[in-house]
Amino acid sequence: MLNKEDVIRKIFEFHGNEAVYVTNTGYISRDIFKLFPENKNIFYMQGSMGASPAIGLGIALNSDKDVVVFVGDGSFLMHLGI
């Protein structure tokens, strides 16, 4: 069974360094920063619970790059209308 760190690494391996990553408030942002502190394509959304999917969608609509959004269930429920 994979742990959280393994899953995050696999996602980054699959999408690569050119993808844009948007993280949500909470521990997932801290975990990703710990694993990839030098990656400049990560947008950390600290303190904006539920807004990361909308920001990721806006980036995806205006870019040819892969856009990956990490969001927890509680934050996702904050803005289901997205």
mmCIF file of the N, C-alpha and C atoms, coordinates in Angstrom:
data_MODEL
# 
_entry.id   MODEL 
# 
loop_
_atom_site.group_PDB 
_atom_site.id 
_atom_site.type_symbol 
_atom_site.label_atom_id 
_atom_site.label_alt_id 
_atom_site.label_comp_id 
_atom_site.label_asym_id 
_atom_site.label_entity_id 
_atom_site.label_seq_id 
_atom_site.pdbx_PDB_ins_code 
_atom_site.Cartn_x 
_atom_site.Cartn_y 
_atom_site.Cartn_z 
_atom_site.occupancy 
_atom_site.B_iso_or_equiv 
_atom_site.pdbx_formal_charge 
_atom_site.auth_seq_id 
_atom_site.auth_comp_id 
_atom_site.auth_asym_id 
_atom_site.auth_atom_id 
_atom_site.pdbx_PDB_model_num 
ATOM 1   N N  . MET A 1 1  ? 0.840   -1.177 0.000   1.00 0.00 ? 1  MET A N  1 
ATOM 2   C CA . MET A 1 1  ? 0.000   0.000  0.000   1.00 0.00 ? 1  MET A CA 1 
ATOM 3   C C  . MET A 1 1  ? 0.886   1.242  0.000   1.00 0.00 ? 1  MET A C  1 
ATOM 4   N N  . LEU A 1 2  ? 0.528   2.197  -0.837  1.00 0.00 ? 2  LEU A N  1 
ATOM 5   C CA . LEU A 1 2  ? 1.293   3.431  -0.925  1.00 0.00 ? 2  LEU A CA 1 
ATOM 6   C C  . LEU A 1 2  ? 0.909   4.391  0.196   1.00 0.00 ? 2  LEU A C  1 
ATOM 7   N N  . ASN A 1 3  ? 1.901   5.104  0.696   1.00 0.00 ? 3  ASN A N  1 
ATOM 8   C CA . ASN A 1 3  ? 1.588   6.155  1.664   1.00 0.00 ? 3  ASN A CA 1 
ATOM 9   C C  . ASN A 1 3  ? 1.423   7.481  0.914   1.00 0.00 ? 3  ASN A C  1 
ATOM 10  N N  . LYS A 1 4  ? 1.060   8.534  1.623   1.00 0.00 ? 4  LYS A N  1 
ATOM 11  C CA . LYS A 1 4  ? 0.782   9.833  1.004   1.00 0.00 ? 4  LYS A CA 1 
ATOM 12  C C  . LYS A 1 4  ? 1.986   10.361 0.230   1.00 0.00 ? 4  LYS A C  1 
ATOM 13  N N  . GLU A 1 5  ? 3.165   10.245 0.803   1.00 0.00 ? 5  GLU A N  1 
ATOM 14  C CA . GLU A 1 5  ? 4.374   10.733 0.148   1.00 0.00 ? 5  GLU A CA 1 
ATOM 15  C C  . GLU A 1 5  ? 4.618   10.000 -1.171  1.00 0.00 ? 5  GLU A C  1 
ATOM 16  N N  . ASP A 1 6  ? 4.420   8.680  -1.188  1.00 0.00 ? 6  ASP A N  1 
ATOM 17  C CA . ASP A 1 6  ? 4.597   7.896  -2.414  1.00 0.00 ? 6  ASP A CA 1 
ATOM 18  C C  . ASP A 1 6  ? 3.616   8.331  -3.496  1.00 0.00 ? 6  ASP A C  1 
ATOM 19  N N  . VAL A 1 7  ? 2.385   8.574  -3.112  1.00 0.00 ? 7  VAL A N  1 
ATOM 20  C CA . VAL A 1 7  ? 1.368   9.003  -4.077  1.00 0.00 ? 7  VAL A CA 1 
ATOM 21  C C  . VAL A 1 7  ? 1.722   10.364 -4.664  1.00 0.00 ? 7  VAL A C  1 
ATOM 22  N N  . ILE A 1 8  ? 2.135   11.289 -3.818  1.00 0.00 ? 8  ILE A N  1 
ATOM 23  C CA . ILE A 1 8  ? 2.525   12.621 -4.300  1.00 0.00 ? 8  ILE A CA 1 
ATOM 24  C C  . ILE A 1 8  ? 3.687   12.500 -5.283  1.00 0.00 ? 8  ILE A C  1 
ATOM 25  N N  . ARG A 1 9  ? 4.682   11.710 -4.947  1.00 0.00 ? 9  ARG A N  1 
ATOM 26  C CA . ARG A 1 9  ? 5.839   11.523 -5.846  1.00 0.00 ? 9  ARG A CA 1 
ATOM 27  C C  . ARG A 1 9  ? 5.403   10.937 -7.193  1.00 0.00 ? 9  ARG A C  1 
ATOM 28  N N  . LYS A 1 10 ? 4.510   9.966  -7.171  1.00 0.00 ? 10 LYS A N  1 
ATOM 29  C CA . LYS A 1 10 ? 4.027   9.351  -8.415  1.00 0.00 ? 10 LYS A CA 1 
ATOM 30  C C  . LYS A 1 10 ? 3.273   10.353 -9.283  1.00 0.00 ? 10 LYS A C  1 
ATOM 31  N N  . ILE A 1 11 ? 2.490   11.203 -8.661  1.00 0.00 ? 11 ILE A N  1 
ATOM 32  C CA . ILE A 1 11 ? 1.766   12.230 -9.415  1.00 0.00 ? 11 ILE A CA 1 
ATOM 33  C C  . ILE A 1 11 ? 2.751   13.191 -10.073 1.00 0.00 ? 11 ILE A C  1 
ATOM 34  N N  . PHE A 1 12 ? 3.770   13.618 -9.330  1.00 0.00 ? 12 PHE A N  1 
ATOM 35  C CA . PHE A 1 12 ? 4.772   14.517 -9.892  1.00 0.00 ? 12 PHE A CA 1 
ATOM 36  C C  . PHE A 1 12 ? 5.588   13.827 -10.981 1.00 0.00 ? 12 PHE A C  1 
ATOM 37  N N  . GLU A 1 13 ? 5.896   12.550 -10.815 1.00 0.00 ? 13 GLU A N  1 
ATOM 38  C CA . GLU A 1 13 ? 6.608   11.798 -11.853 1.00 0.00 ? 13 GLU A CA 1 
ATOM 39  C C  . GLU A 1 13 ? 5.782   11.730 -13.129 1.00 0.00 ? 13 GLU A C  1 
ATOM 40  N N  . PHE A 1 14 ? 4.490   11.466 -12.990 1.00 0.00 ? 14 PHE A N  1 
ATOM 41  C CA . PHE A 1 14 ? 3.611   11.304 -14.141 1.00 0.00 ? 14 PHE A CA 1 
ATOM 42  C C  . PHE A 1 14 ? 3.473   12.615 -14.923 1.00 0.00 ? 14 PHE A C  1 
ATOM 43  N N  . HIS A 1 15 ? 3.274   13.720 -14.226 1.00 0.00 ? 15 HIS A N  1 
ATOM 44  C CA . HIS A 1 15 ? 3.033   15.003 -14.897 1.00 0.00 ? 15 HIS A CA 1 
ATOM 45  C C  . HIS A 1 15 ? 4.311   15.778 -15.187 1.00 0.00 ? 15 HIS A C  1 
ATOM 46  N N  . GLY A 1 16 ? 5.373   15.524 -14.472 1.00 0.00 ? 16 GLY A N  1 
ATOM 47  C CA . GLY A 1 16 ? 6.667   16.137 -14.747 1.00 0.00 ? 16 GLY A CA 1 
ATOM 48  C C  . GLY A 1 16 ? 6.847   17.538 -14.186 1.00 0.00 ? 16 GLY A C  1 
ATOM 49  N N  . ASN A 1 17 ? 8.027   18.078 -14.423 1.00 0.00 ? 17 ASN A N  1 
ATOM 50  C CA . ASN A 1 17 ? 8.397   19.385 -13.876 1.00 0.00 ? 17 ASN A CA 1 
ATOM 51  C C  . ASN A 1 17 ? 7.773   20.555 -14.627 1.00 0.00 ? 17 ASN A C  1 
ATOM 52  N N  . GLU A 1 18 ? 7.276   20.320 -15.831 1.00 0.00 ? 18 GLU A N  1 
ATOM 53  C CA . GLU A 1 18 ? 6.689   21.406 -16.614 1.00 0.00 ? 18 GLU A CA 1 
ATOM 54  C C  . GLU A 1 18 ? 5.229   21.661 -16.259 1.00 0.00 ? 18 GLU A C  1 
ATOM 55  N N  . ALA A 1 19 ? 4.595   20.734 -15.574 1.00 0.00 ? 19 ALA A N  1 
ATOM 56  C CA . ALA A 1 19 ? 3.200   20.908 -15.179 1.00 0.00 ? 19 ALA A CA 1 
ATOM 57  C C  . ALA A 1 19 ? 3.090   22.000 -14.122 1.00 0.00 ? 19 ALA A C  1 
ATOM 58  N N  . VAL A 1 20 ? 1.894   22.542 -13.992 1.00 0.00 ? 20 VAL A N  1 
ATOM 59  C CA . VAL A 1 20 ? 1.607   23.531 -12.951 1.00 0.00 ? 20 VAL A CA 1 
ATOM 60  C C  . VAL A 1 20 ? 0.829   22.810 -11.857 1.00 0.00 ? 20 VAL A C  1 
ATOM 61  N N  . TYR A 1 21 ? 1.252   22.996 -10.618 1.00 0.00 ? 21 TYR A N  1 
ATOM 62  C CA . TYR A 1 21 ? 0.613   22.344 -9.478  1.00 0.00 ? 21 TYR A CA 1 
ATOM 63  C C  . TYR A 1 21 ? 0.017   23.409 -8.569  1.00 0.00 ? 21 TYR A C  1 
ATOM 64  N N  . VAL A 1 22 ? -1.221  23.194 -8.156  1.00 0.00 ? 22 VAL A N  1 
ATOM 65  C CA . VAL A 1 22 ? -1.890  24.092 -7.226  1.00 0.00 ? 22 VAL A CA 1 
ATOM 66  C C  . VAL A 1 22 ? -2.216  23.274 -5.988  1.00 0.00 ? 22 VAL A C  1 
ATOM 67  N N  . THR A 1 23 ? -1.746  23.742 -4.845  1.00 0.00 ? 23 THR A N  1 
ATOM 68  C CA . THR A 1 23 ? -2.014  23.006 -3.606  1.00 0.00 ? 23 THR A CA 1 
ATOM 69  C C  . THR A 1 23 ? -3.036  23.751 -2.768  1.00 0.00 ? 23 THR A C  1 
ATOM 70  N N  . ASN A 1 24 ? -3.679  23.020 -1.929  1.00 0.00 ? 24 ASN A N  1 
ATOM 71  C CA . ASN A 1 24 ? -4.732  23.546 -1.077  1.00 0.00 ? 24 ASN A CA 1 
ATOM 72  C C  . ASN A 1 24 ? -4.178  23.896 0.290   1.00 0.00 ? 24 ASN A C  1 
ATOM 73  N N  . THR A 1 25 ? -4.967  24.551 1.058   1.00 0.00 ? 25 THR A N  1 
ATOM 74  C CA . THR A 1 25 ? -4.586  24.861 2.424   1.00 0.00 ? 25 THR A CA 1 
ATOM 75  C C  . THR A 1 25 ? -4.442  23.567 3.229   1.00 0.00 ? 25 THR A C  1 
ATOM 76  N N  . GLY A 1 26 ? -3.578  23.564 4.192   1.00 0.00 ? 26 GLY A N  1 
ATOM 77  C CA . GLY A 1 26 ? -3.461  22.399 5.065   1.00 0.00 ? 26 GLY A CA 1 
ATOM 78  C C  . GLY A 1 26 ? -2.182  21.613 4.875   1.00 0.00 ? 26 GLY A C  1 
ATOM 79  N N  . TYR A 1 27 ? -2.218  20.379 5.351   1.00 0.00 ? 27 TYR A N  1 
ATOM 80  C CA . TYR A 1 27 ? -1.017  19.550 5.383   1.00 0.00 ? 27 TYR A CA 1 
ATOM 81  C C  . TYR A 1 27 ? -0.508  19.162 4.010   1.00 0.00 ? 27 TYR A C  1 
ATOM 82  N N  . ILE A 1 28 ? -1.390  19.063 3.020   1.00 0.00 ? 28 ILE A N  1 
ATOM 83  C CA . ILE A 1 28 ? -0.927  18.666 1.695   1.00 0.00 ? 28 ILE A CA 1 
ATOM 84  C C  . ILE A 1 28 ? 0.077   19.680 1.144   1.00 0.00 ? 28 ILE A C  1 
ATOM 85  N N  . SER A 1 29 ? -0.141  20.957 1.394   1.00 0.00 ? 29 SER A N  1 
ATOM 86  C CA . SER A 1 29 ? 0.816   21.982 0.953   1.00 0.00 ? 29 SER A CA 1 
ATOM 87  C C  . SER A 1 29 ? 2.158   21.805 1.648   1.00 0.00 ? 29 SER A C  1 
ATOM 88  N N  . ARG A 1 30 ? 2.117   21.540 2.919   1.00 0.00 ? 30 ARG A N  1 
ATOM 89  C CA . ARG A 1 30 ? 3.365   21.342 3.671   1.00 0.00 ? 30 ARG A CA 1 
ATOM 90  C C  . ARG A 1 30 ? 4.107   20.101 3.174   1.00 0.00 ? 30 ARG A C  1 
ATOM 91  N N  . ASP A 1 31 ? 3.368   19.033 2.908   1.00 0.00 ? 31 ASP A N  1 
ATOM 92  C CA . ASP A 1 31 ? 3.998   17.797 2.424   1.00 0.00 ? 31 ASP A CA 1 
ATOM 93  C C  . ASP A 1 31 ? 4.640   18.005 1.062   1.00 0.00 ? 31 ASP A C  1 
ATOM 94  N N  . ILE A 1 32 ? 3.956   18.707 0.178   1.00 0.00 ? 32 ILE A N  1 
ATOM 95  C CA . ILE A 1 32 ? 4.504   18.950 -1.155  1.00 0.00 ? 32 ILE A CA 1 
ATOM 96  C C  . ILE A 1 32 ? 5.712   19.874 -1.082  1.00 0.00 ? 32 ILE A C  1 
ATOM 97  N N  . PHE A 1 33 ? 5.653   20.903 -0.255  1.00 0.00 ? 33 PHE A N  1 
ATOM 98  C CA . PHE A 1 33 ? 6.808   21.786 -0.106  1.00 0.00 ? 33 PHE A CA 1 
ATOM 99  C C  . PHE A 1 33 ? 8.009   21.028 0.442   1.00 0.00 ? 33 PHE A C  1 
ATOM 100 N N  . LYS A 1 34 ? 7.766   20.127 1.378   1.00 0.00 ? 34 LYS A N  1 
ATOM 101 C CA . LYS A 1 34 ? 8.855   19.328 1.949   1.00 0.00 ? 34 LYS A CA 1 
ATOM 102 C C  . LYS A 1 34 ? 9.513   18.455 0.880   1.00 0.00 ? 34 LYS A C  1 
ATOM 103 N N  . LEU A 1 35 ? 8.716   17.911 -0.040  1.00 0.00 ? 35 LEU A N  1 
ATOM 104 C CA . LEU A 1 35 ? 9.238   17.019 -1.073  1.00 0.00 ? 35 LEU A CA 1 
ATOM 105 C C  . LEU A 1 35 ? 9.855   17.765 -2.250  1.00 0.00 ? 35 LEU A C  1 
ATOM 106 N N  . PHE A 1 36 ? 9.317   18.934 -2.588  1.00 0.00 ? 36 PHE A N  1 
ATOM 107 C CA . PHE A 1 36 ? 9.746   19.654 -3.790  1.00 0.00 ? 36 PHE A CA 1 
ATOM 108 C C  . PHE A 1 36 ? 9.965   21.142 -3.509  1.00 0.00 ? 36 PHE A C  1 
ATOM 109 N N  . PRO A 1 37 ? 10.868  21.481 -2.601  1.00 0.00 ? 37 PRO A N  1 
ATOM 110 C CA . PRO A 1 37 ? 11.042  22.893 -2.226  1.00 0.00 ? 37 PRO A CA 1 
ATOM 111 C C  . PRO A 1 37 ? 11.585  23.769 -3.352  1.00 0.00 ? 37 PRO A C  1 
ATOM 112 N N  . GLU A 1 38 ? 12.240  23.195 -4.347  1.00 0.00 ? 38 GLU A N  1 
ATOM 113 C CA . GLU A 1 38 ? 12.853  23.973 -5.426  1.00 0.00 ? 38 GLU A CA 1 
ATOM 114 C C  . GLU A 1 38 ? 11.946  24.127 -6.642  1.00 0.00 ? 38 GLU A C  1 
ATOM 115 N N  . ASN A 1 39 ? 10.824  23.422 -6.677  1.00 0.00 ? 39 ASN A N  1 
ATOM 116 C CA . ASN A 1 39 ? 9.935   23.472 -7.845  1.00 0.00 ? 39 ASN A CA 1 
ATOM 117 C C  . ASN A 1 39 ? 9.219   24.820 -7.891  1.00 0.00 ? 39 ASN A C  1 
ATOM 118 N N  . LYS A 1 40 ? 9.417   25.545 -8.980  1.00 0.00 ? 40 LYS A N  1 
ATOM 119 C CA . LYS A 1 40 ? 8.835   26.894 -9.132  1.00 0.00 ? 40 LYS A CA 1 
ATOM 120 C C  . LYS A 1 40 ? 7.445   26.858 -9.762  1.00 0.00 ? 40 LYS A C  1 
ATOM 121 N N  . ASN A 1 41 ? 6.955   25.680 -10.135 1.00 0.00 ? 41 ASN A N  1 
ATOM 122 C CA . ASN A 1 41 ? 5.645   25.568 -10.767 1.00 0.00 ? 41 ASN A CA 1 
ATOM 123 C C  . ASN A 1 41 ? 4.560   25.134 -9.789  1.00 0.00 ? 41 ASN A C  1 
ATOM 124 N N  . ILE A 1 42 ? 4.783   25.367 -8.515  1.00 0.00 ? 42 ILE A N  1 
ATOM 125 C CA . ILE A 1 42 ? 3.793   25.015 -7.494  1.00 0.00 ? 42 ILE A CA 1 
ATOM 126 C C  . ILE A 1 42 ? 3.235   26.314 -6.907  1.00 0.00 ? 42 ILE A C  1 
ATOM 127 N N  . PHE A 1 43 ? 1.914   26.425 -6.942  1.00 0.00 ? 43 PHE A N  1 
ATOM 128 C CA . PHE A 1 43 ? 1.232   27.596 -6.396  1.00 0.00 ? 43 PHE A CA 1 
ATOM 129 C C  . PHE A 1 43 ? 0.573   27.174 -5.085  1.00 0.00 ? 43 PHE A C  1 
ATOM 130 N N  . TYR A 1 44 ? 1.083   27.664 -3.980  1.00 0.00 ? 44 TYR A N  1 
ATOM 131 C CA . TYR A 1 44 ? 0.598   27.282 -2.659  1.00 0.00 ? 44 TYR A CA 1 
ATOM 132 C C  . TYR A 1 44 ? -0.548  28.194 -2.240  1.00 0.00 ? 44 TYR A C  1 
ATOM 133 N N  . MET A 1 45 ? -1.707  27.634 -2.020  1.00 0.00 ? 45 MET A N  1 
ATOM 134 C CA . MET A 1 45 ? -2.907  28.399 -1.688  1.00 0.00 ? 45 MET A CA 1 
ATOM 135 C C  . MET A 1 45 ? -3.193  28.345 -0.182  1.00 0.00 ? 45 MET A C  1 
ATOM 136 N N  . GLN A 1 46 ? -2.262  28.782 0.609   1.00 0.00 ? 46 GLN A N  1 
ATOM 137 C CA . GLN A 1 46 ? -2.446  28.779 2.057   1.00 0.00 ? 46 GLN A CA 1 
ATOM 138 C C  . GLN A 1 46 ? -3.523  29.773 2.462   1.00 0.00 ? 46 GLN A C  1 
ATOM 139 N N  . GLY A 1 47 ? -4.461  29.321 3.267   1.00 0.00 ? 47 GLY A N  1 
ATOM 140 C CA . GLY A 1 47 ? -5.472  30.200 3.825   1.00 0.00 ? 47 GLY A CA 1 
ATOM 141 C C  . GLY A 1 47 ? -6.666  30.475 2.932   1.00 0.00 ? 47 GLY A C  1 
ATOM 142 N N  . SER A 1 48 ? -6.809  29.756 1.842   1.00 0.00 ? 48 SER A N  1 
ATOM 143 C CA . SER A 1 48 ? -7.945  29.996 0.948   1.00 0.00 ? 48 SER A CA 1 
ATOM 144 C C  . SER A 1 48 ? -8.723  28.694 0.749   1.00 0.00 ? 48 SER A C  1 
ATOM 145 N N  . MET A 1 49 ? -9.308  28.245 1.810   1.00 0.00 ? 49 MET A N  1 
ATOM 146 C CA . MET A 1 49 ? -9.975  26.944 1.802   1.00 0.00 ? 49 MET A CA 1 
ATOM 147 C C  . MET A 1 49 ? -11.029 26.862 0.701   1.00 0.00 ? 49 MET A C  1 
ATOM 148 N N  . GLY A 1 50 ? -10.852 25.913 -0.206  1.00 0.00 ? 50 GLY A N  1 
ATOM 149 C CA . GLY A 1 50 ? -11.820 25.651 -1.249  1.00 0.00 ? 50 GLY A CA 1 
ATOM 150 C C  . GLY A 1 50 ? -11.591 26.385 -2.549  1.00 0.00 ? 50 GLY A C  1 
ATOM 151 N N  . ALA A 1 51 ? -10.655 27.303 -2.622  1.00 0.00 ? 51 ALA A N  1 
ATOM 152 C CA . ALA A 1 51 ? -10.468 28.097 -3.835  1.00 0.00 ? 51 ALA A CA 1 
ATOM 153 C C  . ALA A 1 51 ? -9.505  27.476 -4.841  1.00 0.00 ? 51 ALA A C  1 
ATOM 154 N N  . SER A 1 52 ? -8.723  26.492 -4.438  1.00 0.00 ? 52 SER A N  1 
ATOM 155 C CA . SER A 1 52 ? -7.707  25.955 -5.348  1.00 0.00 ? 52 SER A CA 1 
ATOM 156 C C  . SER A 1 52 ? -8.279  25.312 -6.611  1.00 0.00 ? 52 SER A C  1 
ATOM 157 N N  . PRO A 1 53 ? -9.424  24.608 -6.583  1.00 0.00 ? 53 PRO A N  1 
ATOM 158 C CA . PRO A 1 53 ? -9.954  24.073 -7.849  1.00 0.00 ? 53 PRO A CA 1 
ATOM 159 C C  . PRO A 1 53 ? -10.312 25.178 -8.848  1.00 0.00 ? 53 PRO A C  1 
ATOM 160 N N  . ALA A 1 54 ? -10.872 26.283 -8.390  1.00 0.00 ? 54 ALA A N  1 
ATOM 161 C CA . ALA A 1 54 ? -11.209 27.382 -9.289  1.00 0.00 ? 54 ALA A CA 1 
ATOM 162 C C  . ALA A 1 54 ? -9.956  28.018 -9.869  1.00 0.00 ? 54 ALA A C  1 
ATOM 163 N N  . ILE A 1 55 ? -8.932  28.151 -9.057  1.00 0.00 ? 55 ILE A N  1 
ATOM 164 C CA . ILE A 1 55 ? -7.670  28.722 -9.541  1.00 0.00 ? 55 ILE A CA 1 
ATOM 165 C C  . ILE A 1 55 ? -7.026  27.779 -10.548 1.00 0.00 ? 55 ILE A C  1 
ATOM 166 N N  . GLY A 1 56 ? -7.031  26.494 -10.245 1.00 0.00 ? 56 GLY A N  1 
ATOM 167 C CA . GLY A 1 56 ? -6.497  25.511 -11.185 1.00 0.00 ? 56 GLY A CA 1 
ATOM 168 C C  . GLY A 1 56 ? -7.248  25.505 -12.504 1.00 0.00 ? 56 GLY A C  1 
ATOM 169 N N  . LEU A 1 57 ? -8.563  25.624 -12.450 1.00 0.00 ? 57 LEU A N  1 
ATOM 170 C CA . LEU A 1 57 ? -9.372  25.674 -13.662 1.00 0.00 ? 57 LEU A CA 1 
ATOM 171 C C  . LEU A 1 57 ? -9.023  26.912 -14.489 1.00 0.00 ? 57 LEU A C  1 
ATOM 172 N N  . GLY A 1 58 ? -8.870  28.045 -13.828 1.00 0.00 ? 58 GLY A N  1 
ATOM 173 C CA . GLY A 1 58 ? -8.490  29.268 -14.534 1.00 0.00 ? 58 GLY A CA 1 
ATOM 174 C C  . GLY A 1 58 ? -7.132  29.140 -15.202 1.00 0.00 ? 58 GLY A C  1 
ATOM 175 N N  . ILE A 1 59 ? -6.179  28.536 -14.524 1.00 0.00 ? 59 ILE A N  1 
ATOM 176 C CA . ILE A 1 59 ? -4.849  28.324 -15.114 1.00 0.00 ? 59 ILE A CA 1 
ATOM 177 C C  . ILE A 1 59 ? -4.964  27.378 -16.305 1.00 0.00 ? 59 ILE A C  1 
ATOM 178 N N  . ALA A 1 60 ? -5.710  26.289 -16.156 1.00 0.00 ? 60 ALA A N  1 
ATOM 179 C CA . ALA A 1 60 ? -5.838  25.293 -17.221 1.00 0.00 ? 60 ALA A CA 1 
ATOM 180 C C  . ALA A 1 60 ? -6.489  25.873 -18.472 1.00 0.00 ? 60 ALA A C  1 
ATOM 181 N N  . LEU A 1 61 ? -7.445  26.761 -18.292 1.00 0.00 ? 61 LEU A N  1 
ATOM 182 C CA . LEU A 1 61 ? -8.122  27.364 -19.440 1.00 0.00 ? 61 LEU A CA 1 
ATOM 183 C C  . LEU A 1 61 ? -7.234  28.347 -20.199 1.00 0.00 ? 61 LEU A C  1 
ATOM 184 N N  . ASN A 1 62 ? -6.143  28.767 -19.575 1.00 0.00 ? 62 ASN A N  1 
ATOM 185 C CA . ASN A 1 62 ? -5.257  29.761 -20.175 1.00 0.00 ? 62 ASN A CA 1 
ATOM 186 C C  . ASN A 1 62 ? -3.838  29.258 -20.381 1.00 0.00 ? 62 ASN A C  1 
ATOM 187 N N  . SER A 1 63 ? -3.661  27.943 -20.418 1.00 0.00 ? 63 SER A N  1 
ATOM 188 C CA . SER A 1 63 ? -2.331  27.372 -20.549 1.00 0.00 ? 63 SER A CA 1 
ATOM 189 C C  . SER A 1 63 ? -2.412  26.042 -21.298 1.00 0.00 ? 63 SER A C  1 
ATOM 190 N N  . ASP A 1 64 ? -1.326  25.696 -21.966 1.00 0.00 ? 64 ASP A N  1 
ATOM 191 C CA . ASP A 1 64 ? -1.240  24.389 -22.617 1.00 0.00 ? 64 ASP A CA 1 
ATOM 192 C C  . ASP A 1 64 ? -0.599  23.346 -21.709 1.00 0.00 ? 64 ASP A C  1 
ATOM 193 N N  . LYS A 1 65 ? -0.183  23.758 -20.530 1.00 0.00 ? 65 LYS A N  1 
ATOM 194 C CA . LYS A 1 65 ? 0.482   22.844 -19.599 1.00 0.00 ? 65 LYS A CA 1 
ATOM 195 C C  . LYS A 1 65 ? -0.536  21.999 -18.845 1.00 0.00 ? 65 LYS A C  1 
ATOM 196 N N  . ASP A 1 66 ? -0.076  20.849 -18.362 1.00 0.00 ? 66 ASP A N  1 
ATOM 197 C CA . ASP A 1 66 ? -0.899  20.075 -17.434 1.00 0.00 ? 66 ASP A CA 1 
ATOM 198 C C  . ASP A 1 66 ? -1.064  20.886 -16.159 1.00 0.00 ? 66 ASP A C  1 
ATOM 199 N N  . VAL A 1 67 ? -2.255  20.861 -15.593 1.00 0.00 ? 67 VAL A N  1 
ATOM 200 C CA . VAL A 1 67 ? -2.512  21.542 -14.324 1.00 0.00 ? 67 VAL A CA 1 
ATOM 201 C C  . VAL A 1 67 ? -3.057  20.503 -13.361 1.00 0.00 ? 67 VAL A C  1 
ATOM 202 N N  . VAL A 1 68 ? -2.399  20.366 -12.213 1.00 0.00 ? 68 VAL A N  1 
ATOM 203 C CA . VAL A 1 68 ? -2.782  19.391 -11.201 1.00 0.00 ? 68 VAL A CA 1 
ATOM 204 C C  . VAL A 1 68 ? -3.146  20.147 -9.934  1.00 0.00 ? 68 VAL A C  1 
ATOM 205 N N  . VAL A 1 69 ? -4.329  19.867 -9.397  1.00 0.00 ? 69 VAL A N  1 
ATOM 206 C CA . VAL A 1 69 ? -4.784  20.529 -8.183  1.00 0.00 ? 69 VAL A CA 1 
ATOM 207 C C  . VAL A 1 69 ? -4.883  19.491 -7.073  1.00 0.00 ? 69 VAL A C  1 
ATOM 208 N N  . PHE A 1 70 ? -4.246  19.773 -5.960  1.00 0.00 ? 70 PHE A N  1 
ATOM 209 C CA . PHE A 1 70 ? -4.344  18.931 -4.769  1.00 0.00 ? 70 PHE A CA 1 
ATOM 210 C C  . PHE A 1 70 ? -5.320  19.606 -3.817  1.00 0.00 ? 70 PHE A C  1 
ATOM 211 N N  . VAL A 1 71 ? -6.423  18.943 -3.519  1.00 0.00 ? 71 VAL A N  1 
ATOM 212 C CA . VAL A 1 71 ? -7.436  19.529 -2.646  1.00 0.00 ? 71 VAL A CA 1 
ATOM 213 C C  . VAL A 1 71 ? -8.015  18.424 -1.760  1.00 0.00 ? 71 VAL A C  1 
ATOM 214 N N  . GLY A 1 72 ? -8.243  18.753 -0.517  1.00 0.00 ? 72 GLY A N  1 
ATOM 215 C CA . GLY A 1 72 ? -8.824  17.799 0.411   1.00 0.00 ? 72 GLY A CA 1 
ATOM 216 C C  . GLY A 1 72 ? -10.340 17.792 0.325   1.00 0.00 ? 72 GLY A C  1 
ATOM 217 N N  . ASP A 1 73 ? -10.943 16.778 0.893   1.00 0.00 ? 73 ASP A N  1 
ATOM 218 C CA . ASP A 1 73 ? -12.393 16.627 0.789   1.00 0.00 ? 73 ASP A CA 1 
ATOM 219 C C  . ASP A 1 73 ? -13.142 17.777 1.452   1.00 0.00 ? 73 ASP A C  1 
ATOM 220 N N  . GLY A 1 74 ? -12.698 18.233 2.602   1.00 0.00 ? 74 GLY A N  1 
ATOM 221 C CA . GLY A 1 74 ? -13.380 19.322 3.287   1.00 0.00 ? 74 GLY A CA 1 
ATOM 222 C C  . GLY A 1 74 ? -13.315 20.623 2.509   1.00 0.00 ? 74 GLY A C  1 
ATOM 223 N N  . SER A 1 75 ? -12.152 20.916 1.948   1.00 0.00 ? 75 SER A N  1 
ATOM 224 C CA . SER A 1 75 ? -12.009 22.136 1.162   1.00 0.00 ? 75 SER A CA 1 
ATOM 225 C C  . SER A 1 75 ? -12.803 22.043 -0.130  1.00 0.00 ? 75 SER A C  1 
ATOM 226 N N  . PHE A 1 76 ? -12.833 20.876 -0.736  1.00 0.00 ? 76 PHE A N  1 
ATOM 227 C CA . PHE A 1 76 ? -13.580 20.698 -1.969  1.00 0.00 ? 76 PHE A CA 1 
ATOM 228 C C  . PHE A 1 76 ? -15.069 20.942 -1.723  1.00 0.00 ? 76 PHE A C  1 
ATOM 229 N N  . LEU A 1 77 ? -15.544 20.508 -0.574  1.00 0.00 ? 77 LEU A N  1 
ATOM 230 C CA . LEU A 1 77 ? -16.958 20.703 -0.244  1.00 0.00 ? 77 LEU A CA 1 
ATOM 231 C C  . LEU A 1 77 ? -17.318 22.169 -0.022  1.00 0.00 ? 77 LEU A C  1 
ATOM 232 N N  . MET A 1 78 ? -16.319 23.009 0.232   1.00 0.00 ? 78 MET A N  1 
ATOM 233 C CA . MET A 1 78 ? -16.578 24.440 0.441   1.00 0.00 ? 78 MET A CA 1 
ATOM 234 C C  . MET A 1 78 ? -17.104 25.114 -0.828  1.00 0.00 ? 78 MET A C  1 
ATOM 235 N N  . HIS A 1 79 ? -16.708 24.605 -1.992  1.00 0.00 ? 79 HIS A N  1 
ATOM 236 C CA . HIS A 1 79 ? -17.071 25.248 -3.265  1.00 0.00 ? 79 HIS A CA 1 
ATOM 237 C C  . HIS A 1 79 ? -17.478 24.189 -4.290  1.00 0.00 ? 79 HIS A C  1 
ATOM 238 N N  . LEU A 1 80 ? -18.496 23.420 -4.007  1.00 0.00 ? 80 LEU A N  1 
ATOM 239 C CA . LEU A 1 80 ? -18.929 22.388 -4.930  1.00 0.00 ? 80 LEU A CA 1 
ATOM 240 C C  . LEU A 1 80 ? -19.384 22.958 -6.269  1.00 0.00 ? 80 LEU A C  1 
ATOM 241 N N  . GLY A 1 81 ? -19.819 24.188 -6.309  1.00 0.00 ? 81 GLY A N  1 
ATOM 242 C CA . GLY A 1 81 ? -20.291 24.800 -7.539  1.00 0.00 ? 81 GLY A CA 1 
ATOM 243 C C  . GLY A 1 81 ? -19.216 25.017 -8.590  1.00 0.00 ? 81 GLY A C  1 
ATOM 244 N N  . ILE A 1 82 ? -17.977 24.881 -8.189  1.00 0.00 ? 82 ILE A N  1 
ATOM 245 C CA . ILE A 1 82 ? -16.889 25.058 -9.142  1.00 0.00 ? 82 ILE A CA 1 
ATOM 246 C C  . ILE A 1 82 ? -16.985 23.971 -10.169 1.00 0.00 ? 82 ILE A C  1 
# 
